Amino acid sequence: MNDSLKVLIVDDEPNIVMSLDYLFRKHGYQVFLGRNGEEALHLLEEEVPDLILLDIMMPKVNGYEVCRHVKSQARLASCKVVFMSAKGKEADIEKGMEMGADLYVPKPFSTRTLMKQVTALLDGAGPSS
Amino acid sequence: MNEFGVISVAVLYLLGLFGAAYWGDRAAARGKSWVKSPWVYSLSLAVYCTAWTFFGSVGEASRNGMDFLAIYIGPSLVIPLAWILWRKIIRISKAQRISSFAELLASRYGRNSRMGVLVTILLVLGVIPYISIQHKAIADSFEILTHWDGAPRGASGGIFQDSAFYFALLLSLFTIFFSTRKLESTERNTGLVVAIAAESVVKLLAFLIVGIFVAWFSFDGLDDIFRQAAAHPELEKLFHVNQGQGYRSWFFMVLLSMGAFLFLPRQFQVGVIEIVDEKHLKQAAWRFPLYLILINFFVLPVALGGNLLFPEGDVAGDIYMLAIPLEADAPWVALVAFIGGFAASTSMIIVSSIALGLALSNNIVMPLLVSIRNVRQRTDRLPRTARYARRASVGIVILLGYLFFRLVAAPYSLVQIGLVSFVAVCQFIPATLGGIFWKTGNRRGAVAGLLAGFGVWFFTLILPKLPGSGLEVGTWIEQGIGGMAFLKPTALFGLEGWDFISHGAFWSILFNVLFYVGGSLFWKQGTVERNQAEVFVDIYEYSEYYESSIARRGKAEVADIRNLLLQFHPPGYVDRALDVFARKYHIDWTRYQEADARLITFTEKLLTGIVGVVSARLLVATVAQEEKVSLEDVYAILRESQEIRTTNRELRLKSEELREATEALQSVNVQLKQQDTLKDEFLYTVTHELRTPLTTILALSELLLDHDMEGEEREKFLTTIMEESERMGRLITQVLDLEKFESGKQRLRRTEVNLVEVVEETAFGIREAARDRNIEIVVDLQRSVPQVQADADRIKQVLLNLLSNALKFARKDDGKVIVSMYFLDGFIKINVEDNGEGLALEEQDAIFDKFYQVGNQKGSPRPGSGLGLAISKQIVELHGGRLWVESELGKGAKFSFLIPVRPFNSPE
């Protein structure tokens, strides 16, 4: 549990955003929401979240591009990126990890498992999948 | 001279002939090579020279001078051609085991027995007059020799007082004996050939002796005769060709004698059937003309001499050969002349009657006898029956010749009658030449040609002869049938002024050729005939094909084989090898003298080890006399190659079909792979689309379980779970729907539909939703559109989809959706227009793809599946119409679709 932790949740599915918003608030995170890649990039100009939950397939600016942006900015070096995608094939996961993601969560996922993995990630245990 | 003495000499001569034949056979059996020499062959061809030559030429020369030469120029000119013509016929005859001319034509024209009968009858008809003049010659020469009193005494009195009759009987008996010694087999009749060659020598020597006698005993040499003759204007004319009539007559004589030389039964017998080696034809090409020159050398001197010695003209030229020596009181020379003439006559009668008798018994008598059940059933007696049939046939031919002589020919000259026969024989030229060079020539054409030719021959050359022989036919011979002059036998179609023979030859051959060619072109060949035509015309190909392939049948003496082997292997080895061979096949060398195919193959094997296959074959061929391919062999080979060809063709067809099938399969496979890939992508996308609502449902359910919630929050989460579940259900339905359309399983239920009603109903259905969002719906329909054949529910589905989209994308505050419809060029066009943001150009095609989602559907309560437009497009296309969109960013989008009034070529 870390009260000061900030999380950015980006997905074009409002109901998924809604669920995760509730989940992370319940766990004491400060939550920022983005409904697409554009909004996410916009938010990242001001905030430096500890964690970014990122959908991949989004209109206009997709998750990969957001991830690439985060990894290319020294300012955002501390951000852990977690992909959430319905693209659950091995190849998709490998591609995601190569993009520099710290975690890849295939949809559908259990919120309980997600929470455990995210906590472990932020506790400094380093990337784990 | 006394009759008994002359008859005795004649009988002795015949016995000598018999001896020559016997001797020839013995010599052949003992392998003496001279009996198979080209000299014997060339001399046997001189059977061409008959009593006509011996007596008739002199007569002809005494009347018409050089004209007698024409019938020798013909053969001399044509014998080089025999290398082309006869050699081909020889090959064919050997291949098809043909033993007579009638069989040759019967075989060529469809192996047709009736053809054989026809040719045999025509041959007998045509040649009988010719045989008859031989009887006449024998009878006359006998009479003259025995009753010379300064003037000829014609044969007279009844048959039984007629010496010719007894000669005919004698000759019949002799020929029957002569022929049936060997006639059983179709093998070569070496003895006969030797005897005929001997006769040719006899008649040549006899002629030369008489000629020398006339020139140097009756006169003072040849120049004396010519000098004396030149003194007489009448005789001087004979040195030249008869002006005017002469050249046409010559032309026809040369032509006729060419045909006669090649196709007279006796020429065919010795020239084709009895030939030992076809290379002999080459030597005969100069030896035979040489013979003709020699035997004709004294014709003109004797004729002129006779004319000088018998100026009154009471002695016919035909008997000068006898009359001059008799008049000079040199009976021995006359006897030599008689024997020469007798040799010339008998050689002709013997060979002709054997050839015709064989044809007669093979083609007519035997088939008739076999058709009688009693004869057929006594199979053990058949060989004997066949022998008797042949003997009887030979006798019949000779006696028919005699009868013709008695009834018709007696008053005419030898040459006239002979030429009539020549014309008859020439009737076979078109069918024969066509048979071996023209594949199209067929049986009906041949029959038509032969009948036409012989008909005209009979009409122009035989009929006019009959009245003169005492058989009154009527005055129309002189005036034409029914008084119509153009049907006058001697001036057909008004052809006047030609000599008798040329006239008949011209018309008969012309009609023959016309009918043969016309008939062959008009009628079609049967299968057998086509095959035979193929084999006949291309005989060289077939015989070479045979030689280079399987199953040769050679004949060789075992001794020759052994000698051959000894040249390559030591004697001990050869004998051991032969012993092995003998043990293997249980062969007794004392009885096994002629090597058969087994030994020849064995020999080839023994030699192959040393000299190789090809050389071994060649070596064996030097000692093994190869038998030519038989008809059955040719057919077997043809059939085999035909089968192979057919099989090949079938295989080719099959492999072609297979190749096509493979290609089709490959392309189907490619399509399947593409479809498979598409299916995979589709499935992947579908599952992806299903995972999204599933994610929400799962997350919210866990949250509900893990946290105590306020009533409002809880309700919101549960409602969302419901909505997402519905969304999944919709998606599943649509996926299945689309699958049905794409696989063609979805069928339209067409009825007569009033589209006005359908559009209004649908628009009415969404009015609630539109009002909720404050969107105005404008419906603008052309009322008078025709009814269409369509599936109303499906059209409604399309409209609903387009309207939902329009509602979704119409402007928020003052949204407007316009539905319009009108009739245009056989189609009904329906538009659904919104005033939303519109679509970028690149999106306008993509929106019809499956699972394409347009941007942010802000605040949409029911997120689309991305399948609606794809399904709509399928429905419209299934109706035979088209769905598309026109849009510009910021200016709304207009979806349009066409539905044809009459469905055309659409699957449903």
Interface residues (C-beta under 8 A of the other chain):
Chain A: D12 E13 N15 I16 M18 S19 L20 Y22 L23 K26 R35 N36 M57 P59 K60 M84 A86 K87 G88 K107 P108 F109 S110 T111 R112
Chain B: T687 H688 E689 R691 T692 P693 L694 T695 T696 I697 L698 A699 L700 E702 L703 D706 H707 E713 T720 E723 E724 Q853 G855 N856 P863
